[in-house]
Amino acid sequence: MTERWVIHLPVTAPDLFRARIFARTAARVLARLSAHVEPGGVTVSAEDQQCVRHWVFCDQRLPAGGRCTLPPDHTAPCSRRALFRR
């Protein structure tokens, strides 16, 4: 069995909302560079409460295949495409 290693890359943000945006953007960029990136597993936490994690993506399985790429608290139907607010 091949070992798998997980990279933990601490990056700071001023609040949960911006931390999720940054993590979502970073995950999408890295996923384009490598098939080994699993964006659905991305979480963020407060620096002094790293055991309390907040999901960045919904990551529910979609009927047509793939996973939902919307934020975990979205109210629209699950989708592979991000919804942009104006």
Steps between C-alpha positions, in 0.01 A plus 500: 500500500631844408519756777311825459619823652280802570633854470393744770565856387411764759376821339336776702190704420321768705169309532319173416334640188830611343676183616242292313534715186879472505491125567243444222712698253824327600338154478363568151834628372691207649245250366574627148870432557469152648241222499615413853336807653169423673315835523200345678712429805609859552417648841594817687533563872579776745871506581443427869220245437641279228292204613182694404495486121265667253440339161576707189297299245165318525657196323174302473492242221300610195262265314687555170837435665750727664452702816339829597748790492277754675563619858376260771214728610356569152124519447496438123494145363839329501709576193847451353511870409555780748227758533628856494337780694482846348 
